[in-house]
Amino acid sequence: MNFAKKLATFIVANLALFVTTACSSNKPSSTVDSNKIPKITEKTTVTFWHGMQGAQENTLKSLVQDFEEKNPQIKIKLEQQGNYDDLQAKLTATLPSPKNLPTITQAYPGWLQSAAQNKMLQNLAPYINNKDVGWGSSQASEIKPELLASAKINNIQYGIPFNKSIEVLVYNPKLLKQYGINKVPTTMVELKQAAQTVYEKSHHQVVGAGFDNLNNYYVLGMKNQGQAFSSKIDFTGEESSKVINYFVAGEKEGYFRMPGSDKYLYIPFANQKLAMLITSSSTETWIKQASKKGLTYDIAARPGKYTLQQGTDIYMFSRASAMQKAAAFKFMKFLTAKNSQLKWAKATGYIPVNQKAVQADSYQANSEFKLPAHLNELMNTNSLYSVPVIKNANATFGQLTPIMQSILVAGQKNRNVEQTIRTGKIKFNAAWQQ
């Protein structure tokens, strides 16, 4: 074991001890009476760690400016931490020293399991139910219930949804029509049939369909087979074998593909070498940028009952003062309001978490993107699913991509797929048990 691995092992092994010690000495309160949340009566600074870049960061800055103009007593101090990996690493490294944590942070719930267990996160239910800084109830928030529920850890509402996306089917209608596909696939059986037809009729010049995210593919495949993502999954079992072999057969025969040297499937899609693509709705931004003149595309529901909702939430640390917490939640409320979400969605391509924003004529009429006109229908067609916040789920979800890559490459090169799947099972189980 090299020094870096030893150091990582030491940090993980001792994190809980450090966090527990810090919490016992500072004793921050993770619960609060909604009636005792203070009004903002003095200048208050809220520090917000995030991983937004480019147009996303610029839009976030603009929203902060809008908020501060309406709330002159509150200062939102944005601190950009790099990309998501950088942000997660910064949070992990800072948890043992709670006094160095921000007021609020952008995060996936799986990143903050230990923080929740050690009462370092603020339970937001009282703030939601407060009519001054919050809405008075979760129903009054206008946030889609499934998205709000996905920001819970251990069934406690620690987070508020922020930048979200769902998996969708992006397709080229001209290519489908050219090769005799008159109906956009709504099931995985139809997707396979359409992909085979395109590949055969194009004389192998156009791949029928691709899956951008291999871990999403497996998790949703299992969910559509009736199995939630957990350590109880038998990776070599009947349901898992169906999910894996469906993709392996397509890769082997050429009508399906995964990202390869091009890294992102929107590139061959934009070059009209791929007829259909299952990917995150946020990928539309890149498709538009990479598209050649004359490319046509549209968006439909991901085939199957479920689609995966992804993206980060905003979490509050319990170490903050009562005034900072009140000010921070007022800002979180502002970010999820209809007008803020319309501005955010139009500039970034993320889906609005506010249901009234999704249904707004101004959003659905947005001609810059295809998604807005379809989103309300898509979110009613597919049931939303998210990776559960349970022990080692986040780490195992991350391991699924290299596991699936190895299996699919074995299929491509006519190697022993069954042996590769058995090896994958060992890695899959080890990830759950680490």
Secondary structure, DSSP 4 states (H G I P E B T S, - for coil): --HHHHHHHHHHHHHHHHHHHHHHHH---S---GGGPPP--S-EEEEEEE---HHHHHHHHHHHHHHHHH-TTEEEEEEE-SSHHHHHHHHHHHTTSGGGS-SEEEE-GGGGHHHHHTT-BPP-HHHHH-TTTS-SSTGGGTB-HHHHHTTEETTEE-EEEEEEEEEEEEE-HHHHHHTT--S---SHHHHHHHHHHHHHHTTTSSEEEEES-HHHHHHHHHHHTT--SSTT--TTSHHHHHHHHHHHHHHHHTSEE---TT--THHHHHTTSEEEEEEEGGGHHHHHHHPPTT---EEEEPSSSEEEEEEEEEEEBTTS-HHHHHHHHHHHHHHTSHHHHHHHHHHH-PBPSBHHHHH-HHHHT-TT-SHHHHHHHHHHHSEEE-----TTHHHHHHHHHHHHHHHHHHHHTT--HHHHHHHHHHHHHHHHH-
